[in-house]
């Protein structure tokens, strides 16, 4: 069985691809594809959904949770 997953190329850097990330909501429900992140660490492009709003390219910080 082969996996033919194709992710979109990052249009900011044209080197990485955008991969989807999932998370859990406040009540523990799974949130599929909450964010899309460029695989190129020098690029840093990402977009995410927080409380129904889309954030694009804000600084990525470390989580201390």
N, C-alpha and C positions, 0 to 999 in steps of 0.2 A: 504494500500500500504506500503510494507516494503522496507527499504533501506538496501541492502546487500553490503555496501561498506567495502572493506577489504584493509587496508594499509599495506605496507611491514614493518616488524620488523626492527628496527635499528640494524645493524650489529656491530656498535661500542660499544654500551652499553648493547644490548640485553634486555633492559627494556622498552624502548619507541617504538613508531611506527613513521614512516616518514609520514608526512601529506603535501599535496601540498598547496602552497600559490600562489596567482595570484597578478598581479600588472597592472599598466597602463604605456604605453610607453610615449615618449616625445610628441607625437601628440595626446595623449588621447586614443589610441587604447588599448583594453584589451590584456594583455599577460597572457594566461592561464598557470598555473604551472611554474611560473618563478623560484620558489624555492621549495625545499623539506626540512622540518625541523623536527628534532626529538622532540617528545612531552615530553621527560624527561628533565626537566630544568637543571639537574646536568650534562647532557651529552654535549649539545651544538652543536652536529653534524648538519651540514646543507650543502646543495649544491645549487647553484643558477647560473643563466645565466645572464651575463651582456655583452651587445654589442657582442653577439655571442660567448663569452668565458665562460667556465664552471669554477666556483670557488668552491673549496671543503674545508670546515672546517676552513675558515679564521675566525678571531675574529668577534663576533657579537657586533656591537655598537648601541647606541641609536640614533635615528633620531630626529633631532630638527626642522623638517619641519612643 
